[in-house]
Amino acid sequence: MLNQFNLKQKIIIGIIVAVIVIVIGIYGFFTMQNEETMINLNEMLISGNEEQINQEVNEIQSKDEIANIVVHITGEVKKTGVLTLPEGARIADAIESAGGATKEADLDSINLAYILEDGQKIYIPNQKDKENNEQKQYITIESGDNINVENNSTEKGANEKVNINIANQSELETLPGIGPSLASRIIEYREQNGKFNSVEELKNVKGIGDAKFEDLKDFATV
């Protein structure tokens, strides 16, 4: 039958057939993968392993779902405002999403690798802040009137506790028994592990034992 076609036509027909075979092969591969997944689920349903079923379903859903966080960025960036970022994003990612830092930004005063969480406010400081000896919080998690960046040089009230999730070096040093070295370890710990979920987690910081924790626990909060 192919004898009735010339060489050029035979080549075109051959290419078309090859493309069809490849498409069918790819479709068959992904179909087989889905069938294997369903078989695994059916086997687990039969065995009654509910925990394993939930784990398998969550893994399938996680492939299609990417969690996002919403943060507010202000200060020395080209576009201030609310940003939607993927979970696990860092301050450097927020700055990039905001169009980048301005020429006046003091990036050395913040931790660009800090992992962000939903609802946080980020302040990118100006170089003049350092020149004027102004130490400002660059991460804020409070709501309402407290959402504005606060000047850390302002004296705290007698009954005000230190928030160990946002306090800077000098504020942490106001805690009983916490000197420069331990304050740095607390900051390093939260940068590597994320925010403290409870004051008790301070005991995970090297150098803070039960006795030291008992002295400071009433003066700290999260």
N, C-alpha and C positions, 0 to 999 in steps of 0.2 A: 504493500500500500504506500510506503514511503517513497517508492521509486518514482511516483508521479510528481514529487517535489524536487526543486533544485537544491544545491548544496546550502545556499543561504537560508532557504526556508527550513531545511532540516536542522540547521544550527539553532534557529529561533525556536523551533518546536522542542528541541532538546533542552534549551534553557528554561522554557516554560515548565516542562515536565519536572526538571530538577528543582525549581522553585516550589512547585506544588508538593513535591516529596518532602522538602525541608520544612515547609509550613505544617504539613501533617505530622511530621516527626516531633516538632516543637509542641504542637497542641497535644499530642499523645503523651509527651513527657510530663507536662504540667497536669494533665488529667490524671495520670497515674499517681503523681505526688498527692493530689487532693484525695484520690481514692484511698491511698495508704493512710492518710490522716483520718479519714472517716472510718476506715477499718479499725484503726487504733482506738478511736472513740467508742465504736461499737463493742470492741473487746472489753474495754474498761466498763461500759455500761452493763455488760453481761456479768462481769466479775464483781460489780457493785463497789468499785473503788472510787468513792465520791471525791476524795481529796485529789487523786490523780487526774480525774476528769476535770475538775475546776482548774488545775494547773495547766492542763493541755489547752483548755478553752481560753484561759488568760493569755497564754503564749501566742495563740492564733490571733486574738484581738489586738495584742500589743504590736503586731506587725503592721497593722493598719491605723493604729492610734498613736499620735505623738502629743504628749501633754505639753501645755503651754502655761506660762506665767505672765502676769501683767505687772509692770513696774513703772514708776514715774521718775524721769530723769530731768534734772535742772542744772543750772550753773554753766560752766564753760564748754558747752556742746553747740553744734550748729543748729540743731532742731530740738528744743526742749519739749517735753510733753510725756504722754503715756505711751508705753511700748508694749507690744506683745512679743515675747521671746520664747524659744523652746526651753523646757525644763532643763536645769543644769547649766544655763547660760551664765557667763561671768560678766564682770563690770566692763571688760574690754569689748565684749559682744554688744552690750548696751550702748557704749560710746559709738561703735561702728554703725549700729542701727539708727543712731541719732545724727548721722551725717559726719561723725568724727568730732574730735576736740578742736577748740579754737586755739589760736596762737597764744592766748593768755592763760591757757589751762596749766595747772600745776599737777601733772600726772604722777610725779614722784611722791606726792603726799598721800596717794591712795593705793590700795592693793588691786591692781587690774585683774588679778586671778581670783578675786573673791567670788564665790558661787552665790548667785542671787536667788531669792525666794519670792513667791507671789506676794504682792502688796507692799513691797519695799519702795522707799524713795531714795534716789541716788543723787548726791550733790557733787559735781565736779568742781573743785576749788580753783580760784584765781591765784596767780602767782603773788598778787598783792596781799592775799590773806596771810601768807608766810612772812612777807615783809612787814606787815602790820602786827605780827605776832598773834594772829587770830587762828585758833584751833577750832575748826568746825566739824561736826559729824558729817561723814559722807554717806552713811547708811542710816536711814530712819525707818522705824516700823510702826510707830504710833499712829493713831488716827485723830481726826478732829483738829483742835487747835494745836496739838503737839506735832502735827505733821511737818511744820516748818523746821528748817535746819536750826538747831540750837547752838549757841556759842558755848563751848565746853569750859571756857574760862569763868563763866558765871558761877557763883558759889551756890552749892546745893543747899536746900533746906535741911534743917536738923533731922527731920524724919524721912527724908527722901532716900530711897535705896538706889544702889548702883545697878543699872541694867547690864549684866555681863555679856549680853549679845551685841550691844552697840557702844559700850564704853570704850574710850581710848586708853592709851597707856597711863596717862596721869590720873584719870578717874579710877582705874582699877587699883592704882597704888594707894587710893584712899581707904581701901578695904583693910581691915585688921590683919596684920601678918603678911600682906602682899607687898613685896618690894618690886623694883624694876625687873628683876629676872623672872619672877613668877607672873607678873603682869604680861610680860612678853610671851610666856608660855601659854597663858590663857588666850591671848589674841591668836597665836599660832595654832592652837587647838581648834578654835572655832573656824578659822580660815580653812583648815584641812578637813574638818568634820561637819561643818555647817553650824547653825545656831544651837545653843543649849536648850534642851527641852525642859530641863528642871535645874534648879540650883545645885541639887545633889550631884549632877554630872561634873561639877568642878573637881570632884574627887578623882576623876579620870585624868586630870592634869598632873603631870609628874611634879612632886614636891608638895602637893596638897593632900595631907593625910586626914584622918578622922579628927584629930585634935585641932588642927588649923581650920578645918571646915566648921567645927563647932563655934570657933571664935568669929567667923565671918558670915555665917549663913543668914543671920538676922539682918545683915546690912546689904544683901544682894538680892536681885530679882531677875526674872527673865521676861 
